[in-house]
Amino acid sequence: MTSRVPPPRPAPSRERRETSRRWLEPAAAGAIVTAASVVVAWGGVVVTSAGDDQARFHLPSVMLLRATAPDFDLVGMPTATGPLYHAVVAALAGLFGLGPAGTQAVGSIFAVLLAVVAVHHVQPLPTWVARAVAVAPLLLSAYYWQSALWMLTDDAAMLFAFGALALSTRSAGARGQLAVGVLIAAAIATRQNSVWLLVPACAAHVVCGPGGRPAWPGAAAVARLCLPGVAVLGALVAVWGGVAPPAGRAMNAMHTSPAAPSYVAAVAAVFLTPVLLAAVDTASIRRHFAIASAMGVLVAVPALTFPSAATAAPDDSRRGGLVWALVGAFPDLGGRSPVLVVLAFAGGFVATVLTLTLPARCAAVLAGSLVALAVVLVSGAQLYQKYVELPVAVLVVLVLVQLFAADRVARRWPLVALAALQALFTAGLVVLPILRTLVV
């Protein structure tokens, strides 16, 4: 009796192999972030300003939601941000009965997902070097890692913002518009100042309407894009009796920040100048020099008109991060910083040139995001770099994917330099404090 030999298994299709490959790098990125967050949490490492914010605001907020479930005390939360991050972490940690360390580790779930989404978004780029430099401005950011290792809401808000902005750079029908609206609503429920996302989402549909021509979106499209976020913000304001929970309202409403447009432009200069050097030719710069210079002057005016020097403790409204460190290293003139004026001009100039040379949807997302972010930050008291760096880093990832896809990246050394700068600051602000704690 002869044994039957099973037929050979068919080889996996090329499409299946390609799909598996495209998820390999995102999965690896998510695994790295997961491992790092677990090691830090179970090692009891609570350092940097992020660790302090976790201990004072976000861990107590999560524990309050767990203690008051299912009623959920949203008014008594000792934080200034929306409750979505805290609610999700409270639900997951409570489900498994986790203590503070386990809850801290669970809080990294949004950072893990952001890493996966960002790395997956750059997968169409042809080489691993292109993919690495495209995603590096975001995933090598010290502020990304602070929010990944300790309990902060920044990466959660950026996860939803990334999805909303990425979809806005593409042509989208009714379902796509609704998806953008829901993602914006989730971002607002996490950090209510994410309301700035409404502007680039609408701007992308204005510059590229039906048939690819500029057109105002209809009432139905505006409703799909805006109503979910506006409804969430309205509900939070009604519950809180203001734009923030009572515990965080006074600190964030002590004064306004009229220098915010200049500061946003200055931070943008750090990130967008390497992009300009990598992808824009001198002929394009010369062609748009006049309008770019005018925009640079316009966004530098607030730094000349209003106080724009770095502040010192205990006034922490304008300190921390690369830009304020540079501003503080040089003398100011009557409370106005020449360094911030120069950086703001550079940021306005570079952002304008890029906007005028990018595809319409991507250009609208870039310009609309920077303008709206600046306007929103004017209304708050703090101008911290993470409030600007993380949104700008997300925009850089989206812009670089478009530029690489169009084969417009002629020089990669500026992007490598930006990645090195991000890695250097992350090493100093995050890695060294962790190592000091573990060694001691």
Secondary structure, DSSP 8 states (H G I E B T S, - for coil): -------------HHHHHHHHHHHHHHHHHHHHHHHHHHHHHTT---HHHHHHIIIIIHHHHHHHHHHTTT--SSS-SSSS-SHHHHHHHHHHHHTT--HHHHHHHTTHHHHHHHHHHHHHTTTSSSHHHHHHHHHHHHT-HHHHHHHHTT-SHHHHHHHHHHHHHHHTS---HHHHHHHHHHHHHHHHH-GGGGGGHHHHHHHHHHS-GGGS-----HHHHHHHHHHHHHHHHHHHHHHTSSS-HHHHHHHTS---TTHHHHHHHHHHHHHHHHHHHH--HHHHHHTHHHHHHHHHHHHHHHHHS--S---TT--TT-SSHHHHHHHTS--BTTB-HHHHHHHHHHHHHHHHHHHHS-HHHHHHHHHHHHHHHHHHHTSS---HHHHHHHHHHHHHHHHHHHHHTT-----HHHHHHHHHHHHHHIIIIIHHHHHHHH-
